[in-house]
Amino acid sequence: MSTMTGLKCRECGRLYPKEVVFVCEYCFGSIEVDYDYEAIRKSLTRAALALRPKSLWRYRELLPIEGEPTAGAFSGFTPLFRAERLAKVLGVSELYIKDDSVCHPTLSFKDRVVAVAVTRAKELGFDTVACASTGNLANSVSAHAARAGLNRFIFIPADLELGKVVASLIYHPTLVAVEGTYDEVNRLCAEIGSKYPWAFVNINIRPYYAEGSKTYGFEIAEQLGWKAPAHIVIPAAGGSLITKINKAFKEFRLLGLINDPPPKLYAAQATGCAPIVNTIKQRSDIVKPVKPNTIAKSLAIGNPADGYYATKAVLDSGGWAESATDDEIIAAMQLLAETEGVFTETAGGVTLAAAKKLIEQGLIPQDESIVICITGNGLKTLEPLQGRLGQARKIKPTLASFEGTFSEQLSLMAKR
């Protein structure tokens, strides 16, 4: 039985039925899902969760569907691990990586939100799903909608990384490359969505879609032994992930599943596209749009839909924000790979680089628990690394050639 009671405006609180509503018709505020928490409290317990399959649907009572899930059976419950070698480099005592770059079908956290969106789209009677995407969402909608047997139209900026283009085309969607920024793509999709009866996952069914991000926060709490970390560093594009991780910890506290104070949240963006970071640093209520100019294309949203709410969530939590240059992004990607064996996309480089700065500035204490959110796989963003990592050294197929080429390195290794 569904515990979703309906939709409500995030501004004026006006209630709406469980239909396709994404803007309040009275105050033009954005819409989110509401639940019967008393009913949830009776069934969603630690003991019950221990018996459930390890997918995002283990938290079904807190997700906006009415029937059985029809997508995402293999999504969610990605690794959270203690990053001791990286912690030593950063000079902190308790550091964790929440790694959404693996285990998901399309290797990013977008498989969480799309699993929920596709399931709900089918419940609402749609036969076509669509999205505006900077890459990861394109891959995920293409894959999950293919498995669900739905038509799919995927809209992307024309300059997207080749890896993300190929990782969408393999599922044979209708892929539309728009000559413009993501924000221009999104505006076009809003126009198309007003004319054609399609489920645009991050536009007209966004209230349902966005709830999938909560599972990222739910898993952190459960995997830490039903505890909240002191600090979480989160990449920000549209800002929704920050707001939903914040909601996840609030819901777990409300249900009595955790008792710790909520974590402090930190927004991470690229210097070349940092509207949320800029707003937080200015302690402003107005998120000023910017024109993106960064290698971190998955975060290149100059006019973030949830920018105001992300800013509020960060500041209300007592957290802060930081940005990273393109060079810092690449260096952080290399650092994560060299210390913890995790190959992240540029968004993960942004998050680690921002975390490093926040620690160095003393804004994140060295002796408290920290979680760094890695949301996508590095195989999707190879172009920024080309020419920056050196190259393989060629040798003849003989021992003499090997030892002659690497004599200095072998000598140093022998002395250790």
Summary of the structure (lengths in Angstrom):
residues: 416
radius of gyration: 21.7
end to end distance: 62.9
largest distance: 78.8
contacts: 1496
relative contact order: 0.12
helix: 43%
strand: 16%
